[in-house]
Amino acid sequence: MCDVCGGDVENIWDSDLYLRYVIGQVDPETLHTSRERHIRCNPTLAQFIVDPEFEPVAVDGPFDKRQLDATYVREQERLITRGWRRLKELAHQEGVSLLDYPLPEVRERMRANG
């Protein structure tokens, strides 16, 4: 259940928690204890997904990506969009280990630190 709107997060590609896990912002050890929400219920993160299949999200205020450093924005757009696309891939795959969900560079960091 989404801790923002209370609705069910039915699909992995709608999951803010799994998106943050896939891009390396959530440790696998804390995944099961972290709160869930829809990606769109976290507009500060969702605004960085740039894909024709994802309706753009705009944020007003100091976290609006239009007010942030252009290099940082491009990096975040690349990373978070890749993460969201990874979630879309995972939705159509069976038997993938949870430890193999993250992007390759995140998995490599996990192995190096772990």
C-alpha positions in Angstrom: 0.0 0.0 0.0 1.2 3.5 -0.8 2.1 5.5 2.3 1.1 8.7 0.5 -2.3 8.0 -1.2 -3.2 4.7 0.4 -3.8 3.0 -2.9 -2.4 -0.4 -3.8 0.9 -0.3 -5.7 -0.1 -3.1 -8.1 2.8 -3.1 -10.6 6.5 -3.1 -10.1 6.9 -0.3 -12.6 4.7 1.9 -10.4 6.8 1.2 -7.3 8.9 4.1 -5.9 10.5 1.6 -3.5 11.7 -0.8 -6.2 12.8 2.1 -8.5 14.9 3.5 -5.7 16.3 -0.1 -5.1 17.1 -0.6 -8.8 19.0 2.7 -9.0 20.9 2.1 -5.7 19.1 4.4 -3.3 17.7 1.5 -1.1 19.9 -1.2 0.4 18.7 -4.7 -0.2 18.9 -5.3 3.6 16.3 -2.6 4.2 14.0 -3.2 1.3 11.6 -5.3 3.3 11.3 -2.7 6.0 11.0 0.4 3.8 7.7 2.1 3.0 6.1 1.8 -0.4 4.5 4.4 -2.5 3.6 5.0 -6.2 6.3 6.6 -8.3 3.9 9.4 -9.1 3.4 9.9 -5.3 7.1 10.9 -5.2 7.1 13.7 -7.8 10.6 14.8 -6.9 11.9 11.5 -8.2 9.2 10.9 -10.9 10.1 14.2 -12.7 13.4 12.6 -13.8 11.7 9.8 -15.8 11.9 10.8 -19.5 10.2 8.1 -21.6 7.3 8.2 -24.1 5.5 5.6 -22.0 5.6 7.7 -18.8 3.5 10.8 -18.5 5.8 13.7 -17.4 5.6 14.9 -13.9 6.3 18.6 -13.0 7.4 19.8 -9.6 6.9 23.4 -8.4 9.3 24.9 -5.9 13.0 24.4 -5.0 13.1 20.7 -6.1 11.8 21.5 -9.6 14.4 20.0 -12.0 14.1 23.1 -14.2 15.7 25.1 -11.4 18.6 22.6 -10.8 22.0 22.3 -12.4 21.6 21.0 -16.0 24.4 18.4 -15.7 22.9 17.0 -12.5 19.4 16.9 -14.2 20.8 15.0 -17.3 22.5 12.5 -15.0 19.4 12.0 -12.9 17.2 11.7 -16.0 19.6 9.0 -17.4 19.8 7.0 -14.2 16.2 7.2 -13.1 14.8 6.6 -16.6 17.1 3.5 -17.0 15.8 2.3 -13.6 12.2 2.7 -14.6 12.8 0.9 -17.8 14.5 -1.9 -15.8 11.3 -2.2 -13.7 9.3 -2.6 -16.9 11.7 -5.4 -18.1 11.5 -7.1 -14.7 7.7 -7.1 -14.9 7.9 -9.5 -17.9 10.6 -11.8 -16.6 10.3 -14.7 -14.2 12.8 -16.2 -11.9 15.0 -13.2 -11.5 16.7 -13.0 -8.1 16.0 -9.9 -6.1 19.7 -9.3 -6.0 19.7 -9.1 -9.8 17.1 -6.4 -10.0 19.4 -3.4 -9.8 21.1 -1.8 -12.7 24.5 -3.4 -13.6 26.6 -0.6 -12.0 24.5 -0.8 -8.8 25.0 -4.6 -8.6 28.7 -4.2 -9.1 28.8 -1.6 -6.2 26.8 -4.0 -4.1 29.3 -6.9 -4.8 32.3 -4.6 -4.1 30.8 -3.4 -0.8 29.5 -6.6 0.3 
